[in-house]
Amino acid sequence: MTPLAAVSWAAHLGWLDLHNSHLAFLGSTAAVGIISLLAIGELVADKLPSTPNRTKPGPLVGRILTGALSAAALCVAANQSVVAGVLLGGLGGVGGTFAGYQARHRLVTKLHAPDVAIAVAEDLLAIGGGFFFASRL
């Protein structure tokens, strides 16, 4: 949900122009609030031991869909192909899921660090990167 929250905030703040598109709703106050709450919930739930692995089908599909929607919005704002955005965003969701899982697992193992410390660093990187890229269009 982090990329979608970054895109939603960027549209709300006027960094992305989604006006006159089917994705304009992402910049609404209601969408920003709901998506932000869902993103915060995901960030918290990710730290719980009972949370399913991100590579399981349910969480993976969620990451594909939010990646596709986020990239579609970026493409609308940049006057690029929405279809390409959906495809690349979905692929980014898959790549980010598995790369993030491997990176986190390896860092925890190599650094002998608590998983939660690496998870928080991962979250901060995702949030910062999302806002950085969303503010550049």
Accessible surface in RSA format (square Angstrom, percent):
REM  Atomic radii and reference values for relative SASA: ProtOr
REM  Chains: A
REM  Algorithm: Lee & Richards
REM  Probe-radius: 1.40
REM  Slices: 20
REM RES _ NUM      All-atoms   Total-Side   Main-Chain    Non-polar    All polar
REM                ABS   REL    ABS   REL    ABS   REL    ABS   REL    ABS   REL
RES MET A   1    40.58  21.0  32.26  21.4   8.32  19.8  17.27  14.7  23.31  30.9
RES THR A   2    14.93  10.6  14.04  14.2   0.89   2.1   9.88  13.3   5.05   7.6
RES PRO A   3    66.85  48.7  64.86  59.1   1.98   7.2  66.67  55.0   0.18   1.1
RES LEU A   4     9.76   5.4   9.76   7.0   0.00   0.0   9.76   6.9   0.00   0.0
RES ALA A   5    11.48  10.6  11.26  17.4   0.22   0.5  11.48  16.2   0.00   0.0
RES ALA A   6     2.00   1.8   1.70   2.6   0.30   0.7   1.70   2.4   0.30   0.8
RES VAL A   7     4.98   3.3   4.98   4.5   0.00   0.0   4.98   4.3   0.00   0.0
RES SER A   8     0.00   0.0   0.00   0.0   0.00   0.0   0.00   0.0   0.00   0.0
RES TRP A   9    89.04  35.7  89.04  43.1   0.00   0.0  80.35  42.8   8.69  14.1
RES ALA A  10     0.00   0.0   0.00   0.0   0.00   0.0   0.00   0.0   0.00   0.0
RES ALA A  11    11.39  10.5   2.06   3.2   9.34  21.2   2.06   2.9   9.34  24.7
RES HIS A  12    71.78  39.2  47.30  32.9  24.48  62.6  19.73  20.3  52.04  60.6
RES LEU A  13    91.35  50.9  62.23  44.5  29.12  73.2  67.16  47.2  24.19  65.1
RES GLY A  14    58.12  71.7   0.00   N/A  58.12  71.7  27.55  75.6  30.57  68.5
RES TRP A  15   105.31  42.3  88.38  42.8  16.93  39.8  72.08  38.4  33.23  53.9
RES LEU A  16     2.04   1.1   0.03   0.0   2.01   5.0   0.86   0.6   1.17   3.2
RES ASP A  17    91.84  64.3  81.04  80.7  10.80  25.5  34.92  82.2  56.93  56.8
RES LEU A  18     4.58   2.6   3.31   2.4   1.27   3.2   3.31   2.3   1.27   3.4
RES HIS A  19   135.09  73.8 120.36  83.7  14.73  37.7  84.38  87.0  50.72  59.0
RES ASN A  20   161.05 111.1 111.26 107.5  49.79 119.9  42.23 101.6 118.82 114.8
RES SER A  21    32.84  27.7  10.96  14.6  21.88  50.4  21.39  45.5  11.45  16.0
RES HIS A  22   180.36  98.6 158.87 110.4  21.49  55.0 112.40 115.8  67.96  79.1
RES LEU A  23    23.71  13.2  23.71  17.0   0.00   0.0  23.71  16.7   0.00   0.0
RES ALA A  24    40.91  37.6  29.15  45.0  11.77  26.8  30.03  42.3  10.88  28.8
RES PHE A  25   110.84  55.5 100.29  62.1  10.55  27.4 107.90  65.4   2.94   8.4
RES LEU A  26     0.79   0.4   0.79   0.6   0.00   0.0   0.79   0.6   0.00   0.0
RES GLY A  27    15.91  19.6   0.00   N/A  15.91  19.6   8.26  22.7   7.65  17.1
RES SER A  28    48.81  41.2  37.39  49.9  11.42  26.3  42.96  91.5   5.84   8.2
RES THR A  29   103.21  73.4  97.09  98.4   6.12  14.6  73.72  99.0  29.49  44.6
RES ALA A  30    69.25  63.7  54.64  84.3  14.61  33.2  66.07  93.0   3.19   8.4
RES ALA A  31    12.65  11.6   6.93  10.7   5.72  13.0  12.15  17.1   0.50   1.3
RES VAL A  32     6.64   4.4   6.36   5.8   0.28   0.7   6.58   5.7   0.06   0.2
RES GLY A  33    32.13  39.6   0.00   N/A  32.13  39.6  31.83  87.3   0.31   0.7
RES ILE A  34   105.65  60.1 103.82  77.3   1.83   4.4 105.11  75.7   0.54   1.5
RES ILE A  35    14.77   8.4  14.77  11.0   0.00   0.0  14.77  10.6   0.00   0.0
RES SER A  36    20.62  17.4  19.24  25.7   1.38   3.2  20.34  43.3   0.28   0.4
RES LEU A  37   128.01  71.3 120.10  85.9   7.91  19.9 120.46  84.6   7.56  20.3
RES LEU A  38    98.02  54.6  91.97  65.8   6.05  15.2  94.17  66.1   3.85  10.4
RES ALA A  39     6.94   6.4   6.94  10.7   0.00   0.0   6.94   9.8   0.00   0.0
RES ILE A  40    98.99  56.3  98.99  73.7   0.00   0.0  98.99  71.3   0.00   0.0
RES GLY A  41    36.51  45.0   0.00   N/A  36.51  45.0  33.30  91.4   3.21   7.2
RES GLU A  42    53.98  31.0  46.53  35.2   7.45  17.7  32.62  63.1  21.36  17.4
RES LEU A  43    39.29  21.9  38.00  27.2   1.29   3.2  38.43  27.0   0.86   2.3
RES VAL A  44    89.93  59.2  86.77  78.6   3.16   7.6  89.47  77.7   0.46   1.3
RES ALA A  45    36.59  33.6  36.09  55.7   0.50   1.1  36.48  51.4   0.11   0.3
RES ASP A  46    35.24  24.7  25.21  25.1  10.04  23.7   8.98  21.1  26.26  26.2
RES LYS A  47    56.88  27.8  30.39  18.6  26.50  63.1  33.00  29.7  23.88  25.4
RES LEU A  48    91.68  51.1  85.74  61.3   5.94  14.9  85.89  60.3   5.79  15.6
RES PRO A  49   138.51 100.9  99.09  90.3  39.42 143.3 112.64  93.0  25.87 160.8
RES SER A  50   100.99  85.3  67.10  89.6  33.89  78.1  56.20 119.7  44.79  62.8
RES THR A  51    49.81  35.4  29.57  30.0  20.24  48.2  29.21  39.2  20.60  31.1
RES PRO A  52    82.62  60.2  65.90  60.1  16.72  60.8  76.82  63.4   5.79  36.0
RES ASN A  53    53.39  36.8  37.91  36.6  15.47  37.3  21.60  52.0  31.79  30.7
RES ARG A  54    24.85  10.4  19.51   9.9   5.33  12.7   6.24   8.5  18.61  11.3
RES THR A  55    35.86  25.5  22.19  22.5  13.67  32.6   6.46   8.7  29.40  44.4
RES LYS A  56   113.51  55.4 112.46  69.0   1.05   2.5  56.51  50.9  57.00  60.7
RES PRO A  57   101.36  73.9  97.47  88.9   3.89  14.1 101.36  83.7   0.00   0.0
RES GLY A  58    53.22  65.6   0.00   N/A  53.22  65.6  39.17 107.5  14.05  31.5
RES PRO A  59    43.07  31.4  29.78  27.1  13.30  48.3  41.41  34.2   1.66  10.3
RES LEU A  60    30.28  16.9  30.28  21.7   0.00   0.0  30.28  21.3   0.00   0.0
RES VAL A  61    78.89  51.9  78.89  71.4   0.00   0.0  78.89  68.6   0.00   0.0
RES GLY A  62    31.46  38.8   0.00   N/A  31.46  38.8  31.01  85.1   0.46   1.0
RES ARG A  63    65.55  27.5  61.98  31.6   3.56   8.5  14.09  19.3  51.46  31.2
RES ILE A  64    51.12  29.1  51.12  38.1   0.00   0.0  51.12  36.8   0.00   0.0
RES LEU A  65   113.90  63.4 109.51  78.3   4.39  11.0 109.88  77.2   4.01  10.8
RES THR A  66    23.51  16.7  22.88  23.2   0.64   1.5  19.15  25.7   4.36   6.6
RES GLY A  67    11.99  14.8   0.00   N/A  11.99  14.8  10.56  29.0   1.43   3.2
RES ALA A  68    12.35  11.4  12.29  19.0   0.06   0.1  12.35  17.4   0.00   0.0
RES LEU A  69    56.11  31.3  52.59  37.6   3.52   8.9  55.55  39.0   0.57   1.5
RES SER A  70     5.76   4.9   5.76   7.7   0.00   0.0   5.76  12.3   0.00   0.0
RES ALA A  71    18.78  17.3  17.26  26.6   1.52   3.5  18.10  25.5   0.68   1.8
RES ALA A  72     4.34   4.0   4.34   6.7   0.00   0.0   4.34   6.1   0.00   0.0
RES ALA A  73     0.00   0.0   0.00   0.0   0.00   0.0   0.00   0.0   0.00   0.0
RES LEU A  74    48.01  26.7  47.46  34.0   0.56   1.4  47.75  33.5   0.26   0.7
RES CYS A  75    22.61  17.1  21.46  23.9   1.15   2.7   1.15   2.9  21.46  23.1
RES VAL A  76    32.79  21.6  22.09  20.0  10.70  25.8  26.13  22.7   6.66  18.1
RES ALA A  77    22.61  20.8   1.46   2.3  21.15  48.1   1.82   2.6  20.78  55.1
RES ALA A  78    35.02  32.2  16.79  25.9  18.23  41.5  25.39  35.7   9.63  25.5
RES ASN A  79   137.15  94.6 107.71 104.1  29.44  70.9  33.28  80.1 103.87 100.4
RES GLN A  80   115.60  64.6 101.76  74.4  13.85  33.0  29.94  63.7  85.67  65.0
RES SER A  81    62.83  53.1  45.46  60.7  17.37  40.0  43.69  93.0  19.14  26.8
RES VAL A  82    65.01  42.8  60.82  55.1   4.19  10.1  60.82  52.8   4.19  11.4
RES VAL A  83   105.56  69.5 103.86  94.0   1.70   4.1 105.32  91.5   0.23   0.6
RES ALA A  84    40.40  37.1  35.67  55.0   4.73  10.8  39.79  56.0   0.61   1.6
RES GLY A  85     1.30   1.6   0.00   N/A   1.30   1.6   1.30   3.6   0.00   0.0
RES VAL A  86    63.72  41.9  62.39  56.5   1.33   3.2  62.39  54.2   1.33   3.6
RES LEU A  87   113.24  63.1 108.99  78.0   4.25  10.7 111.76  78.5   1.49   4.0
RES LEU A  88   119.07  66.3 111.86  80.0   7.21  18.1 112.19  78.8   6.88  18.5
RES GLY A  89     8.93  11.0   0.00   N/A   8.93  11.0   7.97  21.9   0.96   2.2
RES GLY A  90     8.69  10.7   0.00   N/A   8.69  10.7   8.66  23.8   0.03   0.1
RES LEU A  91   121.27  67.5 113.99  81.6   7.28  18.3 114.43  80.4   6.84  18.4
RES GLY A  92    44.07  54.3   0.00   N/A  44.07  54.3  36.11  99.1   7.95  17.8
RES GLY A  93    12.12  14.9   0.00   N/A  12.12  14.9  10.26  28.1   1.86   4.2
RES VAL A  94    52.10  34.3  52.10  47.2   0.00   0.0  52.10  45.3   0.00   0.0
RES GLY A  95    38.20  47.1   0.00   N/A  38.20  47.1  36.55 100.3   1.65   3.7
RES GLY A  96    42.47  52.4   0.00   N/A  42.47  52.4  33.67  92.4   8.80  19.7
RES THR A  97     1.51   1.1   0.31   0.3   1.20   2.9   0.00   0.0   1.51   2.3
RES PHE A  98    86.69  43.4  86.42  53.5   0.27   0.7  86.69  52.6   0.00   0.0
RES ALA A  99    63.75  58.6  51.58  79.6  12.17  27.7  60.15  84.7   3.60   9.5
RES GLY A 100    16.06  19.8   0.00   N/A  16.06  19.8  14.82  40.7   1.24   2.8
RES TYR A 101    72.73  34.0  71.84  40.9   0.89   2.3  38.35  28.8  34.38  42.4
RES GLN A 102    75.86  42.4  75.86  55.4   0.00   0.0  31.59  67.2  44.27  33.6
RES ALA A 103    51.58  47.4  43.55  67.2   8.03  18.3  51.13  72.0   0.44   1.2
RES ARG A 104    26.02  10.9  24.25  12.4   1.77   4.2  10.26  14.0  15.76   9.6
RES HIS A 105    99.94  54.6  95.03  66.1   4.91  12.6  57.08  58.8  42.86  49.9
RES ARG A 106   157.51  66.1 154.73  78.9   2.78   6.6  52.28  71.4 105.23  63.8
RES LEU A 107    78.84  43.9  78.58  56.2   0.26   0.7  78.83  55.4   0.01   0.0
RES VAL A 108    35.64  23.4  34.03  30.8   1.61   3.9  34.03  29.6   1.61   4.4
RES THR A 109    82.29  58.5  73.38  74.4   8.92  21.2  71.62  96.2  10.67  16.1
RES LYS A 110   161.43  78.8 139.24  85.4  22.20  52.9  90.43  81.4  71.01  75.6
RES LEU A 111   105.64  58.8  82.03  58.7  23.61  59.4  85.63  60.1  20.01  53.9
RES HIS A 112   165.69  90.6 132.19  91.9  33.50  85.7  93.94  96.8  71.74  83.5
RES ALA A 113    22.57  20.8  13.83  21.3   8.75  19.9  17.35  24.4   5.22  13.8
RES PRO A 114    88.62  64.6  75.93  69.2  12.69  46.1  87.95  72.6   0.67   4.1
RES ASP A 115    68.16  47.7  61.72  61.4   6.44  15.2  32.03  75.4  36.13  36.0
RES VAL A 116    80.08  52.7  76.70  69.4   3.38   8.1  77.76  67.6   2.32   6.3
RES ALA A 117    49.94  45.9  35.72  55.1  14.22  32.4  43.38  61.1   6.56  17.4
RES ILE A 118    19.89  11.3  19.74  14.7   0.15   0.4  19.74  14.2   0.15   0.4
RES ALA A 119     0.00   0.0   0.00   0.0   0.00   0.0   0.00   0.0   0.00   0.0
RES VAL A 120    68.86  45.3  68.77  62.3   0.09   0.2  68.86  59.8   0.00   0.0
RES ALA A 121    56.86  52.3  48.57  75.0   8.29  18.9  51.96  73.2   4.90  13.0
RES GLU A 122    42.08  24.2  35.52  26.9   6.56  15.6  34.68  67.1   7.40   6.0
RES ASP A 123    18.38  12.9  18.21  18.1   0.16   0.4   5.78  13.6  12.60  12.6
RES LEU A 124   116.96  65.1 108.92  77.9   8.04  20.2 109.31  76.8   7.65  20.6
RES LEU A 125   140.84  78.4 132.58  94.8   8.26  20.8 138.61  97.3   2.23   6.0
RES ALA A 126    45.98  42.3  31.17  48.1  14.80  33.7  41.85  58.9   4.13  10.9
RES ILE A 127    57.56  32.8  57.50  42.8   0.06   0.1  57.56  41.4   0.00   0.0
RES GLY A 128    40.00  49.3   0.00   N/A  40.00  49.3  35.55  97.6   4.45  10.0
RES GLY A 129    23.34  28.8   0.00   N/A  23.34  28.8  21.04  57.7   2.30   5.2
RES GLY A 130    18.88  23.3   0.00   N/A  18.88  23.3  15.08  41.4   3.80   8.5
RES PHE A 131    64.80  32.4  63.70  39.5   1.09   2.8  64.02  38.8   0.78   2.2
RES PHE A 132   100.42  50.2  93.66  58.0   6.77  17.6  99.54  60.3   0.89   2.5
RES PHE A 133   133.20  66.6 129.58  80.3   3.63   9.4 129.58  78.6   3.63  10.4
RES ALA A 134     1.91   1.8   1.40   2.2   0.51   1.2   1.40   2.0   0.51   1.3
RES SER A 135    35.91  30.3  15.96  21.3  19.95  46.0  11.88  25.3  24.03  33.7
RES ARG A 136   152.34  64.0 121.59  62.0  30.75  73.2  51.88  70.9 100.46  60.9
RES LEU A 137    99.23  55.3  48.91  35.0  50.32 126.5  76.34  53.6  22.89  61.6
END  Absolute sums over single chains surface
CHAIN  1 A     8005.3       6519.0       1486.3       6054.2       1951.1
END  Absolute sums over all chains
TOTAL          8005.3       6519.0       1486.3       6054.2       1951.1
